Amino acid sequence: MIGIVYCDINMFQPDIEAEIFFLSTEEGGRHVPVKSGYRPDHNFGAGMLNAAVHEYISCEFVAPGQTARANIGFANPGFKNGRFYPGFEFKIQEGGRLVGRGVITKIFNAALRAP
């Protein structure tokens, strides 16, 4: 089938681990919780949004206003080569709407690590 990509969740390879804080609904965040497999946009300050999938660690759901650790796998990790370090801060968006913030805690993909 053209245009359809099938993904086996067992083949998920995280690029980074991050501490994620979701804005509350009152702060303009989401209205419903998210779960592993959530694919928001990530704004790393390079002028473009980057798609990635979240796999939450030690929890099934993350509600608006909550914080959780997540393994994050990028759709195109090569666009970020040499940019990241532990403590790097980024925004989590759904299109142009800010729904959360993140801080990188670990880097699994060595190509992404800043020199």
Secondary structure, DSSP 8 states (H G I E B T S, - for coil): -TT-----GGG---SEEEEEEE--GGGT--SS-EETT---EEE-SSSSEEEEEEEESS-SEE-TT-EEEEEEEES-GGGGTT-B-TT-EEEEEETTEEEEEEEEEEE-SGGGB--
